[in-house]
């Protein structure tokens, strides 16, 4: 019998290509199935992600790089919405003409309103300033006949560092004409006549408790962190952020309002002798403006001490290069020594709230100095943002400093969006209700908030303000930062806006207090999610990474404003319960107060070893004012608070 070895196989290769292709195909399939399940899953995932990038992310990126104006993109969206694929050339030309005329009209109107705000009745201003100076110097009518005394009657202008001033002027060309409108007799400057230090001797019991808490924090700062930015109360050390004695400067006007003269005098001496901005340090324009510039200006208005005005000018001149961006949107950071301004290190985008929450401070500085260049640069920013397209007055949280456009991102009244809405209203109030363009933007935004962001939770029907992820998808997430909104809404009502604003303020304030009272520590978490399911057992959801408390002021700020406007005692009661919770769970026995990790654990909330400067600048200040029996102590008719709790004067008609 023959075996297989007795035969020879010969392949003449007639179908060789087809066979090779078949074998290759079989080899690829065989190789795929030889891979493990994990390997196949990884390959499939990468393939899907690659397809997503090609079909979605890359087109979005290319769209963001296009040069067309935001107004044109709105026109394009209107075409799509109405099912119109093409527009006639003559129609497009007509649309461009209408847009140009509208923008020109808005700019003319805004500039006129700004001029009115800066004040043009110079004769009256000169007379008022002279009267103030005469009172300070003790000059009577008879003294004016003396030539030497007559010289003292004239307004004394504080000299400014000429080198710094010249350098700042070279770096930025003010966009609005009339960079120096200073009157010959000096600008009209508001200085309070209220005797804060005398009033501080007449505190009630709850006010005294708040003052004791402030002194506990202040003395710990003096002992362990003097001259540094912030105190680490657990380790009894300090931390630096800007290198300008942040806690000390931020707390200046709090000490004045509380009547703490001894502590204030010590802090004032440090500002005179130690505070310098000639340091090679990158600082955030928004943060240093609201905390340091705001406090210096506020303290100047409350005391009349020229050193605070001088330091405010020195700082502001070093911040001006931030406005040298290609667009009207300022850069987020600047080096105080080199004055080199730049976007944040992590990318080209700035937070919308940051570039729109510097206006109160720079406008006030123009009133103090008589130099409109400070007001001009921030007004340019405000008008640029005003002209950008929005979603029913609501804005995304990121804006690009290079092209000046919004980037598609989350819409929220929380982090990175909050104080944009706050400063719309407050710019109008600060101007003596002259800058109506901001009131109109604010009213549109409030309507947008009501329609798109306000919801009620289950089962208690708590009114809360959510977010739109990517500007589209609703999320029932509310930051503690949103709790500023009740105070802002109530302030709008106090200044003549619709009564529905006050009711919404009350509803949201109640919800904010519930985020405190329903936690085991009676302290609110940084972020709360709200249940929308009809059968939900509990309204509030707090995730482990959101359960920390940073000693924030927003809720007590709103309670203070609501109490001042309505007189309802419940707001004081809620504030007192919050204060007691701070005392119980955040107080470090011999070293101030610390933020905590977990508001859901009353037995061990765990210290984070950081005392934020805003705890002294805002939280304790608002509590002190909430418990005050004197409505003239920082009256809401005379002052508007900046985003860091520093009161600045309202322009009077």
Secondary structure, DSSP 8 states (H G I E B T S, - for coil): ---GGG-------TTHHHHHHHHHHHHHHHHHHHS-HHHHHHHHHHHHHHHHIIIIIHHHHHHHH----HHHHHHHHHHHHTT-----HHHHHHHHHHHHHHHHHHHHHHHHHHHHHH---HHHHHHHHHHHHHHHHT--TTGGGSHHHHHHHS-------HHHHHHHHHH---SSS-S----TT----------HHHHGGG--HHHHHHHHHHHHHHHHHHHHHTTSSEEETTTTEEE-SSSS-HHHHHTHHHHHHHT-HHHHHHHHHHHHHT----S--EEEHHHHIIIIIHHHHHHHHHH--HHHHHHHHHHHHHHGGGG-SSSSS--SEEETTT--EE--TT-SEEEHHHHTSSHHHHHHHHHHHS-THHHHHHHHHHHHHHHS--BTTB-EEEEETTT--EEEEEE-SSTTTHHHHHHHHHHHHHTTS--HHHHHHHHHHHHHHHHHTEEE-TTT--EEE-EEETTTEEE-EEEGGGGGHHHHHHHHHHTT--HHHHHHHHHHHHHHHHHHHTSTTS---SEEEE---TT-S-SEE--GGG--B----HHHHHHHHHHHHH--THHHHHHHHHHHHHHHHTB-TTS-B--BS-TT-SS---B-S-B-HHIIIIIHHHHHHHT-S-TTTT-TTTEEE-TTS-EEE----
